[in-house]
């Protein structure tokens, strides 16, 4: 009878330790596999149009020639932690924005820059490295 009690206590202890270890491993794995999405926006001032927008993506750099548009936006991803998001817009005294979301969370503004000096053909750039 005493053997069954000791065996039962040992079995309960073993199960409790096993489940605690599994939970810890699962949380570490989910943190390592977190994906991020980057949303870029560019806007020309008042009535001025943008000429071009260049952004960094998970596959390299992309340039878009824009005509007769005052604003532009695009979402890229998934990307991983440490990704360096860059945007450069030319023409129309541009303002640029970088938003980032982690997994299913909403997008959050991480960087914005504007350029209201010089000619309307100026360029504005912003960058942000994902670190959260």
HUFENVEN-V639850 format. One record per pair of residues at least 12 apart in sequence whose C-alpha atoms are under 10 Angstrom apart, sorted by the first residue. I is the first residue (numbers start at 1). J is the second residue. If there is no record, write none. Layout:
i: <I:I>
j: <J:J>
This chain:
i: <32:32:33:33:33:34:34:34:34:34:34:34:35:35:35:35:35:35:35:35:35:36:36:36:36:36:36:36:36:36:36:36:36:36:36:36:36:37:37:37:37:37:37:37:37:37:37:37:37:37:37:37:37:37:38:38:38:38:38:38:38:38:38:38:38:38:38:38:38:38:38:38:38:38:38:38:38:39:39:39:39:39:39:39:39:39:39:39:39:39:39:40:40:40:40:40:40:40:40:40:40:40:40:40:40:40:40:40:40:40:40:40:41:41:41:41:41:41:41:41:41:41:41:41:41:41:41:42:42:42:42:42:42:42:42:42:42:42:42:42:42:42:42:42:42:42:43:43:43:43:43:43:43:43:43:43:43:43:43:43:43:44:44:44:44:44:44:44:44:44:44:44:44:44:44:44:45:45:45:45:45:45:45:45:45:45:45:46:46:46:46:47:47:47:48:48:48:48:48:48:48:48:48:48:49:49:49:49:49:49:49:49:49:49:49:49:49:50:50:50:50:50:50:50:50:50:50:50:50:50:50:50:50:50:50:50:51:51:51:51:51:51:51:51:51:51:51:51:51:51:51:52:52:52:52:52:52:52:52:52:52:52:53:53:53:53:53:53:53:53:53:53:53:53:53:53:54:54:54:54:54:54:55:55:55:55:55:55:55:55:55:55:56:56:56:56:56:56:56:56:57:57:57:57:57:57:57:57:57:57:58:58:58:58:58:58:58:58:59:59:59:61:61:62:63:63:63:64:65:66:66:69:70:70:70:71:71:71:71:72:72:73:73:73:75:75:75:76:77:77:78:78:78:79:79:80:80:80:81:81:81:81:81:82:82:82:82:82:83:83:83:83:84:84:84:84:84:85:85:85:85:85:85:85:85:85:86:86:86:86:86:86:86:87:87:87:87:87:87:87:88:88:88:88:88:88:89:89:89:89:89:89:89:90:90:90:90:90:90:91:91:91:91:91:91:92:92:92:92:92:92:92:93:93:93:93:93:93:93:93:93:93:93:94:94:94:94:94:94:94:94:94:94:95:95:95:95:95:95:95:95:95:96:96:96:96:96:96:96:96:96:96:97:97:97:97:97:97:97:97:97:98:98:98:98:98:98:98:99:99:99:100:100:100:101:102:102:110:110:110:110:110:111:111:111:111:112:112:112:112:112:113:113:113:114>
j: <80:81:80:81:103:78:79:80:81:102:103:104:77:78:79:80:81:101:102:103:104:76:77:78:79:80:81:83:100:101:102:103:104:105:107:130:132:58:75:76:77:78:79:80:99:100:101:102:103:104:105:106:107:130:56:57:58:74:75:76:77:78:79:83:84:85:86:98:99:100:101:102:107:108:109:110:130:73:74:75:76:77:85:97:98:99:100:101:107:108:109:53:54:55:56:72:73:74:75:76:85:86:87:88:96:97:98:99:100:109:111:112:53:55:71:72:73:74:75:87:89:95:96:97:98:99:112:70:71:72:73:74:87:88:89:90:94:95:96:97:98:112:113:114:124:125:69:70:71:72:73:89:90:91:92:93:94:95:96:97:114:69:70:71:72:89:90:91:92:93:94:95:96:114:115:120:70:71:91:92:93:94:95:114:115:116:120:70:92:93:94:69:70:92:68:69:70:71:91:92:93:94:120:121:66:67:68:69:70:71:90:91:92:93:94:120:121:65:66:67:68:69:70:71:72:89:90:91:92:93:94:95:120:121:122:123:64:65:66:67:68:69:70:89:90:91:92:94:121:122:123:64:65:66:67:69:72:88:89:90:91:123:65:66:72:73:87:88:89:90:91:94:96:123:124:125:86:87:88:89:90:125:74:76:85:86:87:88:89:125:126:127:76:83:84:85:86:87:88:127:75:76:77:78:79:83:84:85:86:87:76:77:78:79:80:83:84:85:76:77:79:86:87:87:87:88:89:89:90:90:91:92:91:92:94:92:94:95:96:89:96:96:97:98:98:99:100:100:100:101:101:102:103:102:130:102:130:131:102:129:130:131:132:128:129:130:131:132:128:129:130:131:127:128:129:130:131:98:99:100:111:126:127:128:129:130:98:111:125:126:127:128:129:112:113:124:125:126:127:128:113:123:124:125:126:127:114:121:122:123:124:125:126:120:121:122:123:124:125:119:120:121:122:123:124:115:116:119:120:121:122:123:114:115:116:117:118:119:120:121:122:123:124:113:114:115:116:120:121:122:123:124:125:112:113:114:115:116:123:124:125:126:111:112:113:114:115:123:124:125:126:127:109:110:111:112:113:114:125:126:127:110:111:112:113:126:127:128:111:112:128:128:129:130:130:130:132:126:127:128:129:130:126:127:128:129:124:125:126:127:128:125:126:127:126>
